[in-house]
Every structure is written in C-alpha cells, then in structure tokens.
Amino acid sequence: MAKKPKLRTTTPFIGQIFEKIAPKIGAKVLIEPDWRIAGQITFKNGRRCYFRHNTIDINSLGASDIAKDKDYANFFMAQMGYSVVPGRAFFSEKWCEAIRSRLNIDAAYRYAVKIGFPVVVKPNSGSQGKNVYKVYTKREFYRSLRAIFKEDRVALVQPAVTGNDYRVVVLDDKIISAYQRVPLNVTGDGSKTIRQLLRVKQRSFVASSRDTRLRPQDPRIKDYLKRQHLTFASVPRRGDTITLLANANLSSGGDSIDVTKKIHPDFAKLTIRLTKDMGLRLCGVDLMINGSIAERPDKFWILEINSAPGLDHYARSGRSQQTIVEALYLKVLQSMGQRRS
C-alpha cells in the first residue's frame, strides 16, 4: 500500500510549545502526521487530553461554545451584572430568510444611526480582530457589514468605546498573564513615508521570528489614515507615532506590553470571578479601560472573552514574551494532567 502523502509539514505554534515543554512533567505529545493541527497529550498518570489548533482540552464544551458566540456571551455576562459593551445582533439576507427575521443589514444601519456613529461592527464568531471595523459613515457601514456577511451570518453592532485595551489570561484561580495591546502604529523618522515605515516594521517582525503579516491593502488602514488627514505617501515627522488601526489585536500588527505584575487586585478578582461564572477554567478576558489596569476599577468594559486564547502572536513579539508563554502553557499542562471528578 502506498504511503499517505504529507499534507502539511509545519506544526502549529501550540503543538511546538507542547512538544518542547511536555517532557518537563513527564508527558508525551503525539501529533497527527498529515495535517499536524491536532494532538494528543499523555500524562504520567495515564490521563489523555487533546488539542486542535488553539483549542485545548481544558474547558467544557458548552461553556466553550457560549464563549465563542459573542452575542450569547454578552447576554449572560450582562445578566450577571458585568459591564459589557451593549449592542445588537443582525443577520445576513440568507439567514434572515431562513429564520424569518427582519434584522437585516438595513435594520442594522437604522440601529447604528439610533445609537450614533462611530460604531463598531464585528462578526459574532471569529477571532484575532478579523473583520472588526470602527465605522463613521453609511458607506463604510454597508461596506464593512457586507464583508462580514461573506464569512459570518451574524454580525454585532455596538457603540464605540475608547480607552486602553488589555488581555488578561486566567487559569482556574490565578492570573497567568496580562498585557496591554497597542494598535498597529509606525514612528516617523522625518524621511520615510508611512508605506515605507510599514515595510520596515514588517522586516522587523521577520527578523524577530514574529509571523504577523501586515496588510497595507486593508481598507481599514486607509480609512484610519484619512481621518487623520494622512495617506500612505505622508512623511511623519521624526518621533511622531501614527496609529494605523482602531483595534489592538496582535495578529493585526499591534504591540504588547506585559502588565502581569501590575494588575490591580480588583481587576484580578474580577477576571477570575468572570472566568468561573462563565463555566471556564482557561479564559482570555479582553478589557477596555478608561485608565490603567494598575488602578482601582472605575470605568471599563468587557469587550469579549475567549475560551481558546491563542498566544502565538504574543509569544513571537519578543524573547521575554516567548518565555512567559512557555511558563504559562506549562501551568496549563499541569492543570490538564490532574484528574478531576
């Protein structure tokens, strides 16, 4: 019988990490050889757990599914009294027909007008900030929602909230990582254009083994520059920092600042309690704070939660971040290996 051809040769980030750190606790990792996106972990006590892409066998299925649905997650968090960003879900034309709903793209626009521009529109599922838009006009609104409906049949429309963007990663009763996310930006040198500065930034990512690919053709960047009366041909003054996107996802080119040791105890308690209330053991909690996470909570919003918080972009943003993520996943492995009733 002929051998099955290898369909993929690169092991995803989480598989690479598990293969590296599992021997430290006497565990073994077996990765499916063809696609290399799924793996099995066997612990010393005989317990077996699994992972696929960034999804780790640590959270219950029901709680994970709720966390992946932003609208449902927001509903339950709001019912428990958590400060979430209000908003409504709307549906693609095909889905409206299937479920006999009138909450189509036109209804979404009327809602946006009611709550006032600018608004944020984003897919109800998905991650890494893909197809998340901050829009100011009718034209931008319809263009953005049509882009979302090509990949997701449900979109959320929310008022835009501003502040500092943070991700806090919780494992059981502990904060294992917290970092501020800074949107994609470039700093002028007085001679290079914004397009050239983006190329320099991309080369720096490659040199540091960060696999983020910047997309100058992303219409969100052009729109954001336009609002600042800039174009890709503009030459920022030396030392001037130009922000290129509204969202701060690391996968979109954002930067991270570790704040694990600075998080205020009240924010730590809040995120740990939220993780438990949502039925999760491992959770990434995204916060928008009007101030600093090091200060006592005042005005803030929970943007969303993530039951499979991928940390690959964070780890590849620097050597110290790589060390932090390896230590984090070692704690995750140790927790997964414990037998629970």
C-alpha positions in Angstrom: 0.0 0.0 0.0 1.3 3.4 -1.0 2.2 5.8 1.9 -0.2 8.7 2.6 1.4 11.9 1.4 2.2 14.5 4.0 -0.3 17.3 3.6 1.4 19.8 5.9 4.8 19.9 7.4 4.7 22.8 9.9 3.4 22.1 13.4 1.2 24.9 14.7 2.6 27.0 17.5 0.7 25.4 20.3 1.9 21.9 19.2 5.5 23.2 19.1 5.2 24.6 22.6 3.7 21.3 24.0 6.4 19.2 22.3 9.0 21.4 23.9 7.6 21.6 27.5 5.7 18.3 28.0 8.9 16.3 28.9 9.4 18.6 31.9 6.4 17.0 33.6 6.9 13.5 32.1 4.1 13.9 29.5 4.3 12.7 25.9 2.8 14.5 22.8 1.6 12.8 19.7 0.7 15.0 16.7 -1.4 13.7 13.8 1.2 13.5 11.0 -0.7 14.6 7.9 -2.3 18.0 8.8 -0.4 18.4 12.1 -3.1 20.6 13.6 -4.4 18.1 16.2 -2.5 16.4 19.0 -2.8 14.0 22.0 -1.1 14.5 25.3 -0.5 11.5 27.6 0.4 12.3 31.2 2.3 10.1 33.7 -0.9 9.2 35.4 -2.3 7.8 32.2 -4.7 10.7 31.6 -5.1 11.7 28.0 -6.1 15.1 26.7 -6.3 16.6 23.2 -5.8 19.9 21.4 -6.7 21.2 17.9 -5.3 24.5 16.6 -5.6 26.7 19.7 -8.4 24.8 21.3 -7.2 22.9 24.4 -9.0 20.1 26.2 -9.5 22.0 29.4 -12.8 23.8 29.2 -16.2 22.2 29.0 -17.8 22.0 25.5 -20.9 24.0 26.5 -19.0 26.9 28.1 -16.6 27.0 25.2 -19.3 27.2 22.7 -21.0 30.1 24.6 -17.7 31.9 24.8 -17.2 31.6 21.0 -20.6 33.2 20.4 -20.0 36.9 21.3 -23.8 37.7 21.4 -24.6 34.9 23.8 -21.6 35.5 25.9 -22.5 39.2 26.3 -26.1 38.3 27.2 -25.0 36.0 30.1 -22.3 38.4 31.3 -24.8 41.3 31.3 -27.4 39.2 33.2 -24.8 38.5 35.9 -24.1 42.2 36.2 -20.8 42.5 34.3 -20.0 45.7 32.4 -20.2 44.7 28.8 -20.4 46.8 25.6 -24.2 47.0 24.7 -25.2 46.2 21.1 -27.4 44.0 18.9 -27.0 41.1 16.5 -28.1 41.3 12.9 -28.2 38.7 10.1 -27.2 38.2 6.5 -30.0 38.2 4.0 -29.9 34.5 3.5 -30.0 33.9 7.2 -32.9 36.4 7.6 -34.8 34.3 5.1 -34.0 31.1 6.8 -35.1 32.2 10.3 -37.8 34.7 9.0 -36.1 37.7 10.7 -36.2 41.4 9.7 -32.9 42.1 11.4 -31.1 42.5 8.1 -28.3 44.9 7.0 -30.8 47.8 6.7 -32.2 47.3 10.2 -28.5 47.2 11.4 -27.9 50.6 9.8 -31.0 52.1 11.4 -29.8 50.8 14.7 -26.4 52.3 14.1 -28.0 55.7 13.4 -30.0 55.4 16.6 -27.0 54.8 18.9 -24.9 57.2 17.0 -21.7 57.0 14.9 -19.0 55.9 15.1 -19.9 52.3 15.8 -18.1 49.1 15.9 -19.2 46.2 13.7 -17.8 42.7 14.0 -18.6 39.1 13.2 -20.3 37.2 16.0 -17.7 34.4 15.8 -14.1 34.5 14.8 -11.0 35.9 16.5 -7.8 37.9 16.0 -9.7 41.1 15.2 -10.5 39.9 11.7 -13.3 41.9 10.0 -13.7 44.2 13.1 -14.4 47.7 11.9 -14.9 51.1 13.5 -17.1 53.0 11.0 -18.2 56.6 10.8 -20.4 56.8 7.7 -23.2 55.0 5.9 -20.9 54.0 3.1 -18.3 52.5 5.5 -21.1 50.8 7.4 -22.6 48.9 4.5 -19.1 48.0 3.0 -18.0 46.6 6.4 -21.1 44.6 7.1 -21.1 43.1 3.6 -17.5 42.0 4.2 -18.6 40.4 7.5 -21.6 38.6 5.9 -19.3 36.9 3.4 -17.9 34.8 6.2 -20.4 35.0 9.1 -24.1 35.0 9.0 -24.4 37.1 12.3 -22.8 40.5 12.9 -22.8 42.7 16.0 -23.3 46.4 16.0 -22.0 48.2 19.1 -21.2 51.7 20.2 -17.5 52.5 20.0 -15.9 52.6 23.4 -12.4 54.1 23.9 -9.6 53.5 26.4 -6.6 51.2 26.9 -7.0 47.7 25.6 -5.9 44.7 27.8 -6.0 41.0 27.7 -5.9 39.0 30.9 -5.4 35.3 30.8 -6.9 33.3 33.7 -6.3 29.7 34.6 -8.5 28.4 37.4 -7.9 30.8 40.4 -4.9 32.6 39.0 -3.9 35.3 36.6 -1.2 33.7 34.5 -0.7 36.6 32.0 -1.8 40.1 31.5 -0.7 42.5 28.8 -1.8 45.8 27.2 -2.4 45.7 23.5 -1.4 48.7 21.5 -2.8 49.2 18.0 -0.7 48.9 14.8 1.5 52.0 14.6 4.6 53.4 13.0 7.0 56.1 14.3 8.3 58.7 11.8 12.0 59.4 11.1 11.4 62.5 9.1 12.2 61.0 5.7 10.3 57.8 5.1 6.7 57.6 4.0 4.1 55.7 6.0 4.2 52.9 3.4 8.0 52.7 3.8 7.7 52.7 7.6 5.3 49.8 7.3 7.8 47.8 5.2 10.4 48.5 7.9 8.1 47.3 10.6 7.3 44.1 8.6 11.1 43.4 8.2 11.5 43.8 12.0 8.7 41.2 12.5 10.5 38.8 10.2 13.9 39.4 12.0 12.3 38.7 15.4 10.5 35.5 14.0 7.1 37.1 14.6 4.8 35.7 11.9 2.4 38.6 11.7 1.9 39.7 8.1 0.9 43.4 7.7 -1.7 44.2 5.1 -1.3 47.7 3.7 -4.2 46.9 1.4 -6.5 46.6 4.4 -9.2 49.3 3.7 -9.4 49.9 7.5 -5.8 51.4 7.4 -6.6 53.7 4.5 -9.8 54.9 6.2 -8.0 55.4 9.6 -5.2 57.4 7.9 -7.8 59.5 6.0 -9.4 60.5 9.3 -6.0 61.9 10.4 -5.7 63.7 7.0 -2.9 61.4 6.0 -2.1 58.9 3.2 0.5 56.2 2.7 2.6 58.8 0.9 2.7 61.1 4.0 6.0 61.5 5.8 5.6 61.8 9.6 8.0 64.0 11.5 10.8 62.3 13.4 9.4 60.9 16.7 5.7 61.2 15.7 3.8 58.0 16.2 1.0 57.3 13.7 -1.7 54.8 14.7 -3.0 52.8 11.7 -5.8 50.7 13.1 -8.5 51.2 15.7 -8.4 47.6 17.0 -5.3 46.5 19.0 -5.1 42.8 18.1 -1.6 41.5 18.0 -2.5 39.5 14.8 -3.2 42.8 13.1 0.3 44.1 13.9 -0.3 45.5 17.4 2.3 45.6 20.1 2.1 44.1 23.6 3.3 45.5 27.0 3.4 43.0 29.8 1.5 44.1 32.9 1.1 40.8 34.7 2.8 42.1 37.9 1.0 45.5 37.7 -2.7 44.4 37.5 -4.8 45.8 40.3 -6.1 43.2 42.8 -9.7 44.2 42.0 -9.2 43.6 38.3 -7.6 40.3 39.1 -10.6 39.3 41.2 -13.0 40.5 38.5 -11.5 38.4 35.7 -11.1 35.3 37.9 -14.7 35.5 39.0 -15.9 36.1 35.4 -14.0 33.1 34.2 -15.7 30.9 36.9 -19.1 32.5 36.2 -18.8 31.6 32.5 -18.0 28.0 33.4 -14.4 28.2 32.2 -11.1 27.1 33.6 -8.9 28.8 31.0 -10.1 32.1 29.6 -8.8 35.2 27.9 -10.6 38.3 29.1 -10.4 41.4 26.9 -11.0 44.7 28.7 -11.2 48.3 27.5 -10.3 50.5 30.5 -10.7 54.3 30.7 -7.4 54.4 32.6 -4.9 51.8 33.7 -5.3 48.2 34.7 -2.9 49.0 37.6 -5.6 51.3 39.1 -8.7 50.5 41.0 -11.5 49.8 38.5 -13.7 52.8 37.6 -15.0 53.0 34.0 -14.3 49.9 31.9 -16.0 47.4 29.6 -15.5 43.7 29.0 -15.0 43.5 25.2 -15.3 39.8 24.9 -14.0 36.5 26.4 -12.0 33.8 24.6 -12.0 30.1 25.7 -9.1 29.3 23.5 -6.8 32.4 23.9 -4.1 31.9 21.3 -0.8 33.4 22.5 1.3 32.8 19.4 1.4 36.4 18.3 2.2 37.5 21.8 5.0 34.9 22.2 6.5 35.9 18.9 6.7 39.6 19.8 9.9 39.1 21.8 12.2 36.6 23.6 10.8 37.5 27.1 7.2 37.0 25.8 8.2 33.6 24.5 9.5 32.6 27.9 6.3 33.9 29.6 4.1 31.8 27.2 6.1 28.7 27.7 5.7 29.0 31.5 2.0 29.7 31.0 1.4 26.6 29.0 3.4 24.5 31.4 0.9 25.6 34.1 -1.9 24.7 31.7 -0.4 21.3 31.1 0.0 20.6 34.8 -3.6 21.6 35.3 -4.9 19.4 32.4 -2.9 16.4 33.8 -4.7 16.5 37.1 -7.6 14.0 37.3 -10.8 15.7 38.3 -14.1 14.1 39.4 
